[in-house]
Amino acid sequence: DDYQTTIRVSGAADREQERYPLLEEHLEVDLSGLSEAEVAKLKTIVERSIDKVCTVGRTLKSGTEVTFEVVDEPLARREFGTDAARA
């Protein structure tokens, strides 16, 4: 079925640490045509779907370690191949 939805993400920034300690996501969709049971089922399906396929969400929740390195482009091409150097 067709439907319109908007997803909004917001959160107060911690300016001292330059990060967002909490992000709040809201999926805005017209639920007026659904019963309470259908709304509950929809919420369950949406939450399960996000948990299953949202790589960014799972990455953030897991506290993934991030590494960073400045690499000479010609060296990166030799080590990782042309496409990897552009990614």
GULO-342686 format. One record per atom (N, C-alpha, C): x negated, y negated, z. Coordinates in steps of 0.1 Angstrom, whole numbers, padded with zeros to 4 digits, always signed. Atoms other than C-alpha are relative to their C-alpha. Layout:
// GULO-342686
XYZ
...
***
This chain:
// GULO-342686
-0008+0012+0000
+0000+0000+0000
-0009-0012+0000
+0008+0013+0000
-0011-0036-0006
+0003-0008+0013
-0001+0008-0011
-0016-0059+0023
-0011-0011+0000
+0010+0010-0001
-0034-0091+0031
-0006+0000+0015
+0007+0000-0013
-0059-0093+0060
-0011-0010+0000
+0012+0008-0002
-0085-0116+0074
-0007+0005+0012
+0009-0004-0011
-0114-0106+0096
-0008-0012+0004
+0007+0012-0005
-0128-0133+0118
-0010+0005+0011
+0010-0003-0010
-0160-0130+0139
-0004-0013+0007
+0004+0012-0007
-0168-0155+0166
-0007+0004+0013
+0007-0002-0013
-0189-0159+0197
-0008-0012+0003
+0007+0011-0005
-0206-0184+0218
-0015+0003+0000
+0014-0002+0002
-0243-0188+0211
-0007-0003+0014
+0009+0003-0011
-0269-0186+0239
-0012-0007-0006
+0010+0008+0007
-0291-0215+0227
-0014+0001+0006
+0013-0002-0006
-0318-0208+0252
-0008+0012-0006
+0006-0012+0005
-0324-0173+0238
+0002+0001-0015
-0003+0000+0014
-0312-0182+0203
+0006+0013-0005
-0007-0013+0004
-0288-0152+0200
+0014-0001+0004
-0014-0001-0003
-0252-0143+0203
+0002+0012+0009
-0001-0011-0009
-0247-0122+0234
+0013+0008-0001
-0012-0006+0002
-0211-0114+0225
+0006-0004-0013
-0008+0003+0013
-0193-0112+0191
+0014+0006+0001
-0013-0005+0000
-0156-0110+0190
+0006+0001-0014
-0005-0002+0013
-0140-0095+0159
+0015+0001+0001
-0015-0001+0001
-0103-0100+0150
+0004+0003-0014
-0006-0003+0013
-0085-0083+0122
+0014-0005+0000
-0013+0006+0000
-0055-0104+0114
+0008+0006-0012
-0009-0006+0010
-0027-0086+0096
+0014-0001+0005
-0014+0001-0003
+0011-0089+0095
+0005+0014+0005
-0005-0012-0006
+0024-0062+0119
+0015+0000+0002
-0015+0002-0003
+0060-0074+0119
+0008+0011-0005
-0009-0011+0006
+0073-0045+0098
-0003+0014+0006
+0003-0013-0006
+0058-0018+0121
+0006+0001+0014
-0005-0003-0014
+0072-0002+0152
-0013+0000+0009
+0011+0000-0010
+0051-0001+0184
-0009+0012-0002
+0008-0013+0002
+0041+0035+0177
-0008-0001-0013
+0008+0001+0013
+0030+0026+0141
-0012-0010+0002
+0010+0010-0004
+0010-0004+0155
-0011+0008+0007
+0009-0007-0008
-0007+0019+0180
-0008+0010-0009
+0007-0010+0010
-0015+0045+0152
-0009-0008-0009
+0008+0009+0009
-0028+0017+0129
-0013-0004+0007
+0011+0005-0008
-0051+0004+0157
-0010+0012+0001
+0008-0012-0002
-0064+0040+0163
-0008+0003-0013
+0006-0003+0013
-0071+0046+0126
-0010-0010-0003
+0009+0011+0004
-0088+0012+0121
-0013+0002+0009
+0012-0001-0009
-0111+0017+0152
-0008+0013-0004
+0007-0012+0004
-0120+0053+0141
-0007-0002-0013
+0006+0003+0013
-0127+0041+0106
-0013-0008+0002
+0012+0009-0002
-0150+0013+0118
-0011+0008+0007
+0010-0008-0007
-0168+0037+0142
-0007+0010-0010
+0005-0010+0009
-0173+0062+0114
-0009-0006-0011
+0007+0005+0012
-0184+0040+0085
-0007-0014+0001
+0006+0014-0001
-0196+0006+0098
-0014+0001+0005
+0015-0001-0003
-0234+0009+0097
-0005-0011+0008
+0005+0011-0008
-0239-0026+0110
+0005+0001+0014
-0006-0001-0014
-0216-0021+0140
-0008+0011+0008
+0007-0011-0007
-0233+0012+0149
-0014-0004+0003
+0013+0005-0002
-0267-0004+0145
-0001-0010+0011
+0000+0010-0010
-0259-0033+0167
+0003+0006+0014
-0004-0007-0013
-0243-0011+0194
-0011+0008+0005
+0011-0009-0004
-0273+0012+0195
-0012-0007+0005
+0011+0008-0005
-0297-0016+0203
-0013+0003-0008
+0011-0004+0009
-0319-0007+0173
-0012-0009+0001
+0013+0007+0000
-0355-0018+0174
-0002-0005-0014
+0003+0006+0013
-0365-0041+0145
-0015-0004+0000
+0014+0003+0002
-0400-0044+0132
-0001-0010-0011
+0002+0009+0011
-0414-0071+0110
-0015-0001-0003
+0013+0001+0005
-0445-0074+0089
-0001-0008-0012
+0002+0007+0012
-0458-0098+0063
-0010+0009-0008
+0008-0009+0008
-0471-0077+0034
-0003-0007-0013
+0004+0006+0013
-0490-0088+0003
+0008+0007-0011
-0009-0006+0010
-0466-0082-0026
-0007+0010-0009
+0006-0010+0008
-0491-0064-0049
-0003+0013+0008
+0002-0012-0008
-0500-0040-0021
+0013+0007+0003
-0013-0006-0002
-0463-0034-0013
+0005+0007-0012
-0004-0007+0012
-0457-0025-0049
-0007+0013-0002
+0007-0013+0001
-0484+0001-0048
+0004+0010+0010
-0004-0009-0011
-0473+0015-0015
+0014+0005-0001
-0014-0003+0000
-0435+0014-0019
+0007+0000-0013
-0007+0000+0013
-0428+0010-0056
+0006-0014-0002
-0005+0014+0004
-0415-0021-0074
+0013-0003+0007
-0013+0003-0006
-0379-0018-0062
+0000-0002+0015
+0001+0001-0015
-0388-0014-0025
-0006-0014+0004
+0006+0013-0003
-0409-0046-0026
+0010-0011-0002
-0011+0011+0001
-0378-0066-0037
+0011+0001+0010
-0011-0002-0010
-0355-0051-0011
-0001-0008+0012
***
